[in-house]
Amino acid sequence: MSGIVESAGTEAARPLTGGQGGVGLPEGHAGQDRTVRRALLEAALEVFTERGYTDAGLTEIAARSGTPMGSLFQHYGGKRGLYLALWEEFREEQERRTAATLASERGRGVEDPIALFVAGARAYLEGAWDNRRLGGLLAEDDGPAGFDALRRQWDRAWVRRNARLLEVDERRRAGRVRVSVLTTVIGGAARELADCGDETEAREIVDEVCGILIHLSAPPG
């Protein structure tokens, strides 16, 4: 999934949460559309989590959200659109969190690439814990057709961003491999946090992983 970032945006996914809602409409209608979209996403998360993407039904999602089926299709186009909108929401929140942390660290005068990388990783992992229900859903293999390819594309972009943050020469294979390993460590820890039910244990995981990242981030020699 998404990772240590300095700005949002990727060719891999377009924001899907907007649908047709709010564009050119009075504020009251725009607010109603936002409420409907929020209700649909919350209901979709519940149903996807309980039944899995494949077995989830649009009728149940619409019923739980208290929204007519026509509105569901208007805003999201169907089950795939709902799932991708949830992914986009998770990704954007993680981006916002990590970018804010990096900006704060730089504002305090931190310039060391490894220190910045680990601070961003900590922010990302804390976000994975805070949003563990959604993160756990997205970590499963049960998603819409084409989602795995979309996720792989995003993961490659994540590695490139981490390489820039760590000031690693991407032309060198050894450097690319090192950043790929670091990124994989963060992703694996995020999946563990999604399955963790104890806050104390979650904090221990975050601390442990950040220690590992400090050790692994140091260039050889």
VOPAGU-2260 file (C-alpha; in pm, 1 decimal, decimal comma):
REM VOPAGU-2260
SITE   aa  ch    i         X         Y         Z
SITE  MET   A    0       0,0       0,0       0,0
SITE  SER   A    1      89,8     361,2      26,8
SITE  GLY   A    2     395,6     467,7     223,2
SITE  ILE   A    3     636,1     740,0     323,4
SITE  VAL   A    4     542,5    1031,9     103,6
SITE  GLU   A    5     601,4    1402,4      71,9
SITE  SER   A    6     305,1    1487,0    -148,8
SITE  ALA   A    7     -15,2    1319,8    -256,6
SITE  GLY   A    8     -98,1    1198,8    -603,9
SITE  THR   A    9     -29,0     905,7    -830,4
SITE  GLU   A   10    -119,0     787,9   -1175,5
SITE  ALA   A   11    -223,0     458,9   -1020,0
SITE  ALA   A   12    -550,9     580,9    -878,1
SITE  ARG   A   13    -789,7     864,8    -929,9
SITE  PRO   A   14   -1000,8    1004,5    -647,7
SITE  LEU   A   15   -1326,8     816,5    -662,7
SITE  THR   A   16   -1498,7     952,3    -355,3
SITE  GLY   A   17   -1638,0    1253,3    -531,8
SITE  GLY   A   18   -1879,1    1090,3    -771,9
SITE  GLN   A   19   -2109,0    1359,5    -905,4
SITE  GLY   A   20   -2173,0    1505,8    -562,7
SITE  GLY   A   21   -2142,3    1871,3    -492,4
SITE  VAL   A   22   -2005,7    2001,8    -823,3
SITE  GLY   A   23   -2193,5    2319,1    -911,9
SITE  LEU   A   24   -2458,6    2252,7    -647,3
SITE  PRO   A   25   -2566,8    2473,7    -358,9
SITE  GLU   A   26   -2385,3    2408,9     -33,1
SITE  GLY   A   27   -2685,1    2230,0     117,9
SITE  HIS   A   28   -2696,0    1976,9    -165,9
SITE  ALA   A   29   -2318,8    1933,8    -153,9
SITE  GLY   A   30   -2340,3    1864,4     217,9
SITE  GLN   A   31   -2613,8    1607,8     161,9
SITE  ASP   A   32   -2402,2    1436,1    -102,7
SITE  ARG   A   33   -2105,5    1420,5     136,0
SITE  THR   A   34   -2329,4    1266,2     400,8
SITE  VAL   A   35   -2459,0    1005,7     155,3
SITE  ARG   A   36   -2108,0     917,5      38,3
SITE  ARG   A   37   -1985,7     886,2     396,2
SITE  ALA   A   38   -2275,6     656,9     486,4
SITE  LEU   A   39   -2212,6     439,8     180,4
SITE  LEU   A   40   -1840,4     404,6     253,5
SITE  GLU   A   41   -1899,0     318,9     618,3
SITE  ALA   A   42   -2158,3      57,0     522,8
SITE  ALA   A   43   -1931,4     -83,7     252,2
SITE  LEU   A   44   -1643,9    -115,7     500,8
SITE  GLU   A   45   -1868,9    -303,2     741,7
SITE  VAL   A   46   -1999,0    -544,7     479,6
SITE  PHE   A   47   -1661,8    -598,5     309,2
SITE  THR   A   48   -1502,5    -668,9     648,1
SITE  GLU   A   49   -1771,8    -913,0     754,6
SITE  ARG   A   50   -1825,3   -1098,3     426,9
SITE  GLY   A   51   -1522,6   -1027,6     211,0
SITE  TYR   A   52   -1531,4    -836,4    -113,3
SITE  THR   A   53   -1642,3   -1128,4    -329,1
SITE  ASP   A   54   -1940,8   -1223,6    -113,1
SITE  ALA   A   55   -2046,7    -869,7     -26,8
SITE  GLY   A   56   -2379,0    -760,7    -174,7
SITE  LEU   A   57   -2474,2    -415,1    -293,6
SITE  THR   A   58   -2825,8    -458,1    -162,9
SITE  GLU   A   59   -2695,6    -508,4     190,4
SITE  ILE   A   60   -2457,0    -213,3     160,6
SITE  ALA   A   61   -2737,4      15,6      42,8
SITE  ALA   A   62   -2969,0    -108,5     317,5
SITE  ARG   A   63   -2714,6     -56,2     594,5
SITE  SER   A   64   -2634,7     292,3     468,8
SITE  GLY   A   65   -3002,4     384,4     445,4
SITE  THR   A   66   -2938,5     493,7      88,4
SITE  PRO   A   67   -3132,0     399,7    -226,3
SITE  MET   A   68   -2949,7     168,3    -464,9
SITE  GLY   A   69   -2966,1     436,3    -732,9
SITE  SER   A   70   -2762,6     673,9    -517,1
SITE  LEU   A   71   -2500,1     405,0    -463,5
SITE  PHE   A   72   -2454,6     365,8    -838,2
SITE  GLN   A   73   -2466,2     742,9    -890,7
SITE  HIS   A   74   -2179,4     805,2    -650,2
SITE  TYR   A   75   -1964,5     494,0    -691,0
SITE  GLY   A   76   -2084,3     295,2    -988,5
SITE  GLY   A   77   -2098,3     -31,5    -795,4
SITE  LYS   A   78   -1898,0    -253,6    -563,3
SITE  ARG   A   79   -1560,1    -196,6    -728,6
SITE  GLY   A   80   -1597,5     179,5    -703,3
SITE  LEU   A   81   -1677,7     154,5    -332,4
SITE  TYR   A   82   -1373,9     -61,2    -265,8
SITE  LEU   A   83   -1138,1     164,9    -459,6
SITE  ALA   A   84   -1281,1     471,0    -285,6
SITE  LEU   A   85   -1200,8     311,7      50,1
SITE  TRP   A   86    -846,9     241,3     -69,2
SITE  GLU   A   87    -808,9     597,4    -191,6
SITE  GLU   A   88    -932,5     728,4     142,7
SITE  PHE   A   89    -682,6     514,9     334,4
SITE  ARG   A   90    -399,5     610,0     101,6
SITE  GLU   A   91    -471,0     982,6     116,8
SITE  GLU   A   92    -495,3     983,2     496,4
SITE  GLN   A   93    -163,3     799,3     524,7
SITE  GLU   A   94      -5,3    1045,7     282,7
SITE  ARG   A   95    -140,4    1341,1     476,4
SITE  ARG   A   96     -14,6    1201,7     805,2
SITE  THR   A   97     335,4    1120,2     685,7
SITE  ALA   A   98     374,4    1443,5     487,7
SITE  ALA   A   99     271,3    1646,9     793,1
SITE  THR   A  100     524,7    1461,8    1006,1
SITE  LEU   A  101     804,8    1523,8     758,8
SITE  ALA   A  102     715,9    1891,2     737,0
SITE  SER   A  103     715,1    1916,5    1117,2
SITE  GLU   A  104    1050,8    1741,4    1146,9
SITE  ARG   A  105    1207,4    1965,4     885,1
SITE  GLY   A  106    1058,4    2266,1    1060,3
SITE  ARG   A  107    1246,5    2159,5    1373,8
SITE  GLY   A  108    1567,9    2155,4    1173,2
SITE  VAL   A  109    1595,1    1780,1    1113,3
SITE  GLU   A  110    1786,6    1720,7     790,6
SITE  ASP   A  111    1928,9    1370,9     830,1
SITE  PRO   A  112    1764,3    1149,0     563,6
SITE  ILE   A  113    1750,0     844,3     789,8
SITE  ALA   A  114    1593,7    1038,6    1076,1
SITE  LEU   A  115    1332,4    1180,5     839,4
SITE  PHE   A  116    1262,9     839,0     688,6
SITE  VAL   A  117    1212,9     674,9    1028,0
SITE  ALA   A  118     991,1     960,5    1148,3
SITE  GLY   A  119     777,3     918,9     839,5
SITE  ALA   A  120     767,1     542,4     887,1
SITE  ARG   A  121     652,7     585,1    1246,8
SITE  ALA   A  122     374,2     818,7    1136,0
SITE  TYR   A  123     267,0     570,5     868,0
SITE  LEU   A  124     263,0     277,9    1111,2
SITE  GLU   A  125      69,5     475,6    1371,4
SITE  GLY   A  126    -181,1     553,3    1097,8
SITE  ALA   A  127    -200,5     184,2    1009,9
SITE  TRP   A  128    -290,9     114,0    1373,4
SITE  ASP   A  129    -545,1     395,4    1395,4
SITE  ASN   A  130    -710,1     279,3    1069,5
SITE  ARG   A  131    -650,1     -91,8    1124,4
SITE  ARG   A  132    -997,2    -208,3    1023,4
SITE  LEU   A  133    -967,2     -48,5     680,8
SITE  GLY   A  134    -600,3    -140,5     649,5
SITE  GLY   A  135    -679,9    -502,1     732,0
SITE  LEU   A  136    -946,0    -515,0     462,2
SITE  LEU   A  137    -710,9    -374,5     199,1
SITE  ALA   A  138    -434,5    -617,9     295,3
SITE  GLU   A  139    -653,5    -916,7     207,5
SITE  ASP   A  140    -624,4   -1087,0    -130,4
SITE  ASP   A  141   -1000,2   -1060,3    -184,1
SITE  GLY   A  142   -1044,5    -742,3    -387,7
SITE  PRO   A  143   -1184,8    -630,4    -721,0
SITE  ALA   A  144   -1034,6    -742,2   -1050,3
SITE  GLY   A  145    -722,7    -544,5   -1131,3
SITE  PHE   A  146    -665,0    -422,3    -776,8
SITE  ASP   A  147    -346,2    -625,6    -727,6
SITE  ALA   A  148    -190,8    -461,9   -1033,7
SITE  LEU   A  149    -299,2    -121,1    -907,7
SITE  ARG   A  150    -146,9    -191,2    -567,6
SITE  ARG   A  151     180,4    -313,8    -720,6
SITE  GLN   A  152     203,4       3,1    -926,8
SITE  TRP   A  153     152,9     211,7    -615,7
SITE  ASP   A  154     408,8       5,9    -422,5
SITE  ARG   A  155     669,7      73,4    -690,0
SITE  ALA   A  156     597,8     445,6    -663,2
SITE  TRP   A  157     630,3     413,3    -283,4
SITE  VAL   A  158     978,3     262,0    -320,6
SITE  ARG   A  159    1084,8     544,6    -552,3
SITE  ARG   A  160     964,9     808,9    -306,3
SITE  ASN   A  161    1145,8     639,2     -21,1
SITE  ALA   A  162    1462,5     630,3    -231,1
SITE  ARG   A  163    1440,7    1004,0    -284,7
SITE  LEU   A  164    1375,9    1066,0      84,9
SITE  LEU   A  165    1678,8     853,8     178,3
SITE  GLU   A  166    1884,0    1017,7     -97,4
SITE  VAL   A  167    1964,8     681,0    -249,4
SITE  ASP   A  168    2097,9     665,5    -604,0
SITE  GLU   A  169    1821,0     475,0    -783,2
SITE  ARG   A  170    2057,2     394,8   -1069,2
SITE  ARG   A  171    2248,1     157,9    -839,9
SITE  ARG   A  172    2085,5    -180,3    -799,2
SITE  ALA   A  173    2217,7    -225,0    -445,7
SITE  GLY   A  174    2055,6     103,3    -341,2
SITE  ARG   A  175    1723,7       8,2    -499,3
SITE  VAL   A  176    1729,2    -327,0    -322,8
SITE  ARG   A  177    1801,9    -164,3      14,1
SITE  VAL   A  178    1507,4      74,6     -22,4
SITE  SER   A  179    1282,7    -208,0    -142,2
SITE  VAL   A  180    1370,1    -412,2     168,2
SITE  LEU   A  181    1298,6    -116,1     396,5
SITE  THR   A  182     965,7     -53,1     227,0
SITE  THR   A  183     872,6    -420,3     258,2
SITE  VAL   A  184     948,1    -409,8     631,5
SITE  ILE   A  185     708,6    -117,5     675,8
SITE  GLY   A  186     437,1    -286,2     470,7
SITE  GLY   A  187     470,1    -611,6     663,9
SITE  ALA   A  188     451,5    -428,2     996,0
SITE  ALA   A  189     142,5    -240,7     880,6
SITE  ARG   A  190     -28,3    -572,5     806,3
SITE  GLU   A  191      61,0    -700,8    1154,8
SITE  LEU   A  192     -82,3    -385,2    1308,9
SITE  ALA   A  193    -405,3    -433,8    1116,6
SITE  ASP   A  194    -440,9    -770,9    1290,6
SITE  CYS   A  195    -336,3    -643,0    1634,0
SITE  GLY   A  196    -599,2    -582,3    1899,3
SITE  ASP   A  197    -387,8    -444,7    2183,2
SITE  GLU   A  198    -261,7     -85,6    2188,0
SITE  THR   A  199      39,1    -163,3    2407,9
SITE  GLU   A  200     146,0    -440,1    2173,5
SITE  ALA   A  201      89,5    -211,1    1874,9
SITE  ARG   A  202     320,8      52,7    2022,9
SITE  GLU   A  203     582,4    -214,3    2086,3
SITE  ILE   A  204     559,9    -321,2    1723,0
SITE  VAL   A  205     603,3      35,8    1600,8
SITE  ASP   A  206     903,8      93,4    1826,7
SITE  GLU   A  207    1061,6    -237,5    1727,5
SITE  VAL   A  208    1017,3    -175,2    1357,0
SITE  CYS   A  209    1156,3     178,6    1378,7
SITE  GLY   A  210    1464,1      36,8    1550,5
SITE  ILE   A  211    1503,5    -215,9    1270,4
SITE  LEU   A  212    1466,8      58,7    1009,5
SITE  ILE   A  213    1738,6     269,0    1173,5
SITE  HIS   A  214    1972,9     -29,2    1160,8
SITE  LEU   A  215    1888,4    -125,8     803,6
SITE  SER   A  216    1885,2     229,7     668,7
SITE  ALA   A  217    2251,4     291,3     731,9
SITE  PRO   A  218    2445,0     257,4     405,2
SITE  PRO   A  219    2699,2     -28,0     397,2
SITE  GLY   A  220    3055,2      48,7     498,7
